[in-house]
Amino acid sequence: MKPRVVAISYGKLTDIIKGMKSVYESIVELHVIDSQLEEALNIARRLEREEEVEVFVTGNSNARLLNNNLETPIVAINAGASTVLELVYQAAKAYGEPVAVMSFREPISKLKALLQIVKVQAEEFIFNDSSDAEECIKTLQSRGFQVVVGAGRVCKLAQKYNFPFVFRYPRETVREALDIAVQLAVSRWHDKLKNNQLRVILDNIQDGVIAVDRSDMVNLFNTSAEKILGIARGVAVGRNVTDVLPGEKYHEAKELKKPEINCVKRLNHNELVFNYIPIIEKNQVEGMVVTFNNLTHLQESEYEIRRKYRNKGFVARASFDDIIGESTSIKQAKKFAERFANSEGTVLITGESGTGKELFAQSIHLASKRSNGPFVPINCAALPENLLESELFGYEEGAFTGAKKGGKAGLFELAHGGTLFLDEIGEISLNLQTRLLRALQEREVMRVGGSRVIPVDVRVIAATNRNLKQAIKEGRMREDFYYRINVLNLHIPPLRARLEDIVLLSKHFMLKLFNKMELPARSQRAILNYLKIVEPKLKKYSWPGNVRELENFLERFVIMVLNEEKLEPNEILYLAEKLLDVEVDISTSQDLIENKGNSTSVEEREYILRVLKESGGKKKLAAERLGISRVTLWRRLKDFKVI
C-alpha cells in the first residue's frame, strides 16, 4: 500500500494529470476526480472522512474553496499573474486582440495592474458558476474578443461555442504542483504509520497511559486507562488531569521536575500503582506521562512470568497424528482418547510397558483446551518417596537439609494451566497417595515445610502397567485414590494384539531412522527390501516390549545390514532372530505360552482373555493372534475355569 494523492480537475487539466501518472506510480497512488467543483467536493469529503487520502491537488481557484471545506492539505496548481500574462501574450500572437481572461469568483492577484502597463489589449472577467461562465463566453463573442484564457470549465464552454481558447495551466506548472503534493503525501504517510504504530502499542499494553500537556490537560488516554479507571477516552481527553487521577504526586513530580515512581494509591476500590514522568524541555515542564496498573494484576503478571520461565521445556510434542496404526484396537483407543481430550476429567491410561502411554497422554493434552499450557511429565517409579513428594509439591526454604534457598515450586505449580502426567502411578506409596488425593480433590497444594495453600489449575493424566485392582486387594493402593484417578479409563492394546500394524509401524520407524542417519536412497531401498523378508516372522513374534521393542529392534537391524554386501534371505532371518534375542524360530510363539506348563498366572490369564475379547469372542481368531493352536487356547481357558 502506498500514499494516496487525489487530483480534483476538469477537462484539459484532467488529461494533463493523467498523462503524468506513470511518473509517480512507484511512489504514490495518484487518483483523478474528473468533475466540476460542486460534485468533486462531495467526493473529497467522503475520501477525507474514510481516511483514504493524504493530499489533494487542484487548480488555484478550486483550492480556495476546498480549503474552506476540508482539513486535508491541498496543493494548488498556481498559475499566478506572471504565468497568465505570458499566456495572454501567446494568445494574442496566435489569435489576435483583444484577449479575455476568465477567473472563478476571485480576480488573479496583480493581474489587472500588469495588464494596464503592457501593450496587449486584454481584460479579466469573473464568473461564479457554470451558467455564469456560459453567459460570459457569449458576451465575449458578441463584444469582439478573439480568444479566452481560462481553466478546464472555461475551455470546455469555449470549445462548445467554437471560441478560441488557451488553457490556463501549463504542463510545467502542473508538474511542479504534483511534485510538491507527492512529497507532502509521502511525509504525511510516514507520520501516519508512526502514529498508528504508537496507537497500536499504547492500546495493546496492559498499563494505563495518560499524556498531559503543559496546561495539565489530557491529550492521550489509552484503552487500558479506560478499562482500569472506568472512564471513556472521549470523556477524559480535554479535561484537567486531576479530574481523572489523584493530584498529589502529579503536582509533586511537576514541581520537582523529576519522576515519581511506584506510587500506590487506592482508587475506585482498587489498589493502583502510578508512575509520573515529567517531560522536560530546556528545564521547563512541557507535559507529563502517567502510567499505572492494578497492583493485583502486576503481582499476577510477575507470577505468570516466573512460571513460564520455569516451564521452559515442558511441552508436548506428540499428537494423535503420531499414533500409527489401522487395527481396530488402536483406532478404538484413539477414538476414546480424542473424546477424553474434550473433558477435564482425570484420565488413567493402562497398558503394558512400551505401548505408548505417554504418546497418548501428550496427544490428549495437545487436543484439549489446555494445549497452550505446559505438559509436565514425571515417572513416579524413578524417585524415592521423599524426593518424589518434594518434586510434586515443591518445598520451602529450610524444609530439609540441602533445600534450595528460596524454596522450589513443585510440578503441580509448574503444570498450572496445563497437564501433569504421572507415569507409573501404581508405584507410589500409600502416604503419597493420600497427599495426591487431596490435591486432586481440592485443586490446591502445600509445599513441603510450608503453611501456605497454593491454588492450582491442573489436569492429571496417570498411567500404569500394573493391575491396580489387584493392588487394592493387596493393600498397596487406596481404593478412594484409585477411583479418583480412574474417572476416564483408556487401555492401550499390546503390539501382539495389533499385529496388522507392524508393517505400518516398521515403515514409520524406518523413515525416521533414514532421516536421522541421512541415508542415501539406494541404501534405503535395500534395507526396506530386507525388512519385507522378515515381516512375516515379525508378525508372529510376541513383542513383550511392544512398540518400544519394535523400534529398538529396527534401529539395530538397520545398523547391522547397513553397508553389507547382498544378504541371502536365510541370513537376514537368522540376523533377525539374533537381534530379537530368541534361540528358537521366531514363529514358535506357541511355545512362549505352552512352555509355561500349567501356569495360570494373573498376567497370562488377563492377557489371553483380553485378546479373546478383542477378537470378538472368536477362538480361532484369538488363537491366530496369540500364535497358538485352538486346542492350546481351549486348554488354557479350561485352566482359567472360563469354560
Secondary structure, DSSP 4 states (H G I P E B T S, - for coil): ---EEEEEE-THHHHHHHHTHHHHTTT-EEEEEES-HHHHHHHHHHHHHTT--SEEEEEHHHHHHHHTT--S-EEEE---HHHHHHHHHHHHHHH-S-EEEEEESSPPTTHHHHHHHSSS-EEEEEESSHHHHHHHHHHHHHTT--EEEE-HHHHHHHHHTT--EEESS-HHHHHHHHHHHHHHHHHHHHHHHHHHHHHHHHHHSSSEEEEEETTSBEEEE-HHHHHHHT--HHHHTTSBGGGTS-SHHHHHHHHHTS-EEEEEEEETTEEEEEEEEEEEETTEEEEEEEEEEEHHHHHHHHHHHHHHHHTTT------GGG----SHHHHHHHHHHHHHHT--S-EEEE--TTS-HHHHHHHHHHHSTTTTS-EEEEETTSS-HHHHHHHHHEE-TTSSTTPPTT-EE-HHHHTTTSEEEEETGGGS-HHHHHHHHHHHHHSEEE-BT---EEE---EEEEEESS-HHHHHHTTSS-HHHHHHH-SEEEEPPPGGG-GGGHHHHHHHHHHHHHHHHT--HHHHHHHHHHHHHHHHHHTTS--TTHHHHHHHHHHHHHHHHTT--PPPHHHHHHHHHHHTT-SS-TT-HHHHHHTTTT---HHHHHHHHHHHHHTTT-HHHHHHHHTS-HHHHHHHHHHTT--
